Amino acid sequence: MVQLTDPDGTITIDVDPNGTLRVDRSGETVFEPSPYGLPTPYGSFPEEFELDDVRTRRIDESYELVHGKRSSPRHRAVEKTLSFEGDGGSVDLQVRAADDGIAYRYRLRGERDEYLHPGDESGFRFPPGAVAWLSDYQANHEGHSRQVPVTAVDGEYNLPGLFHVDDTWALVCEAGVDGDWMAGRLVGTRDDAPGVDIGFPESHPTSHVWADDPATTPWRVAIVGDLATVVESTLPTDLVDGPRIDGDWVEPGRVAWSWWASGSSVRSLEEEREYVDYAAERGWEYVLVDAGWDDEWLPDLVAYANDAGVDVELWSHFIDLNTESKREERLSRWAEWGVAGIKVDFMDSDDQGRMQFYDDLARAAAEHELTVNYHGSAVPTGLRRRWPHVMTYEGVRGAEYYKWTTNTPEHNATLPFTRNVVGPMDYTPVTFSAERRATSAGHELALSVVYESGLQHYADGIESYETYPIAERVLESVPAAWDETRFLRGRPGSEATFARRKGDGWFVGSITAGPAESIEVPLSFLDGETTAVVATDADEGDGLEEYERAVSPDESLRVSVAENGGFVVRL
């Protein structure tokens, strides 16, 4: 048995060289012995390999992110590399115990080129009584969140998955998925103990992994701790290599967007100019011109927007960018027009070919200094650290679903603990005019703080926002990138109350799913006395009210919220 413990001495990993891995937190079991393994051209790992060497290193590094929940993350961990030898090849199993979780990956070394690989055989097994928050698998990663006992987990689910084991929470995810591999999913299993395995797209030559030795898999990750640890963790980016470009030109921002409120507006230069004017009035950095734009008037719109101090993001179907020649033709032309970035849509696949497209587009866009928004996409896996201009991913059942069905308040209040933990989330929030919503106006407004995205697309129309002047004041002040994030209180599916800081300014966002109530907001994160400006649900109707309170770090702030309500506090 090989054992390693995180620098804080809280998380312990026991690695059995015969193919299982067990995790404890403060002496309590989080994962029962869970399988690891890797089919190789040299035999099945680890069954047909022998442990040859174990190396240990301590990691303590800090780095910078252009956008995210924290601008200067710190990663502390203990890593052990178990080297195994087989017949003609070898495998390194890298295992890391960090302050906020565990991770492992495989490195296969040999002499083979271009062989089809079915994926690794990794899984997580739980003690009795564990509960999960999952979303059913869809290729566009837009499943609805739900709570389920682990013993009832069956079928396929999107990553990440959140699990509650006694006093510990574990968010199972992956990090560093790029064109060398394929994106995973969770598959329910009850072979030995209840749990999940990492699954992959069905194997065939055009969708599975073509590997060359040496080959390295993505990290299999579990963020482990209390809910604050999960929410505040940057483990997925901690595990990815540093930036491959100089991102000084990259600017996060708020985005005016016409498609949600009026899909036909993208075919009208005049209406798009109205959204440019509105963005300029609000001080928002961008306007997104979605599907249906016309290249006869788009350059004029870009010039008009740039004169107003607003940059333009441009929609494209991925098919129009899926070859090198297409990318060079279009990206160079759009950059010449003055476009600042692209929203690329409808990838809708987890296979290696699509992951290679993500890589190729990120590289090509960087050459033209264009930011990227992946829509109809996989879930992020920490690559914002490698590619700072990759601003956000959809990979979520977001506000667009209000156009044809709905999102429950419980779904909204689960995402901050699951999907948005692992990376930027293009939910496109703050849709006051959604007829199918069950959320209050305060809930909708608070999504601007609770949800994090390097490009925060505010989806409602100009007329709708103008009927909520309190919301306009809030949305003028809320940034799209943060220096620090704190979990204050909540539970998946019922409440999420976070504090986020940019510079010297703090913002608190809170959303609830359930009856009207009062929320006690702890203020210990403050440095001293200040004034709190609260925007919350009005006593009557679907409006907002605003008031001020003098506050200090040694007290709490009580805010009343409506049913399925929410609020924003500016400090």
Secondary structure, 3 states (H helix, E strand, C coil): CEEEECCCCCEEEEEECCCEEEEEECCEEEEEEEECCEEECCEEECCCCEEEEEEEEEEEEECCCCCCCCCCCEEEEEEEEEEEECCCCEEEEEEEEECCEEEEEEEEECCCCCEEECCCCCEEECCCCCEEEEEECCCCCCCCEEEEEHHHCCCEECCCEEEEECCEEEEEEEECCCCCCCCCEEEEECCCCCEEEEECCCCCCCCCEEECCCEECCEEEEEEECHHHHHHCCHHHHCCCCCCCCCCCCCCEEEEECCCCCHHHHHCHHHHHHHHHHHHHHCCCEEEECCCCCCCCHHHHHHHHHHCCCEEEEEEEHHHHCCHHHHHHHHHHHHHHCCCEEEEECCCCCCHHHHHHHHHHHHHHHHCCCEEEECCCCCCCCCCCCCCCEEEECCCCCHHHHHCCCCCHHHHCCHHHCHHHCCCECCCCCCCCCCCCCCCHHHHHHHHHHCCCCEEEECCCHHHHHCCHHHHHHHHHCCCCCCEEEEEEEECCCEEEEEEEECCEEEEEEEECCCCEEEEEECCCCCCCEEEEEEEECCCCCCEEEEEEEECCCCEEEEEECCCCEEEEEC
